[in-house]
Amino acid sequence: MDSPVPPIDPIEPSVEATNVPPPPPQPSALHNIFIGPRGVRAGWKIVLFMILSVLVGLCTIPLAKMIPKSGVKGMMSPTGSLYGEFLGMLTVLIPTGIMAKLIDHKEWGYFGMPLNRAFRSTFWVGSVVGVGVLALQLEIMHLCGWFDFGTVQLHGAAIVKYGLIWLVMFTFTGFTEEGLLRGYVQRVTTDGLSGLPNGWSFWTSALIFSVVFGALHLGNPGETAFGIFMVVVDGMVMCFSLWRTGDLWFAIGNHAFWDWGQTFLFGTPNSGTHGLGALMNPSFHGPAILAGGSDGPEGSVLVLLSEALIAVVVALLYRERKYPLLPDESPAADSVFINQ
């Protein structure tokens, strides 16, 4: 006869029950405000980046006070501008490096300036296109009677001296302005808006920071409303080069040599400012919308042609998008929230 099965004590837990892990703790509402599926949310990253830029800028103030002045009201000093733009470049590159290393845990090149492609063909193509379209625009303005190239006012060693100083200075400018608004913040905002379809994350970010780019020029002496509008347009064209080339080297070269061509080579106003040590002594004639007025070539309606030509060259030379988007990395990336 079988012995009866002893009853199970309801108080004593089963072996299976004791091995079930407790549910993970739910993040607090405060945690969700600052942290998303991919770490610190994009908006807070941009705030941190800007704070770091301000802090680095404050650290450079003692050095900035040592920068020599031009001695001529309304004119940029070549040497002073060189020092000033170098310090400005630090306020972009240092925060980018800190954020890449400590917050994003990404390589430096992820934010638009991969060192293994520095000053290679893309940079020089951008440089040639930048000074080339400027020369074409000024020649058309000359043929229309709105611009005269003037005469050469530098000779011998002075041409080499001032040419090199302005070239290095505007290369620093390219790093600063392209890195500030089309480097880290463009990348982070594009990633943060990755839930948008068909690349709209990139172009939404591009429009936002191109408008900011224009706003930063509002304080330039001699800047015009049309000139500000064209700064925004130029920002979008440089973003197009970033979209097609995958990095900022075309934009940096284009930016540097366009500015160098205006300030040194042709001696025109550059976003409303003049520089000492220009090669040429030009003059403008006619209405500001045609001749550019105090804004220089950037204030002439013909700059629309220059920007269109830059975009066409980029479209012809670089046929496909190379800028990486989060959905390119893995199928799971499609589920990243827009407010990351």
PyMOL commands that set and color helices and strands:
alter all, ss='L'
color gray80, all
select helices_A, chain A and resi 15-18+29-34+42-59+61-64+78-104+108-111+115-117+121-143+157-192+200-215+225-245+249-265+288-291+293-299+303-317+326-329+331-335
alter helices_A, ss='H'
color red, helices_A
select strands_A, chain A and resi 35-36+39-40+75-76+147-152+274-275+280-284
alter strands_A, ss='S'
color yellow, strands_A
deselect
rebuild
show_as cartoon
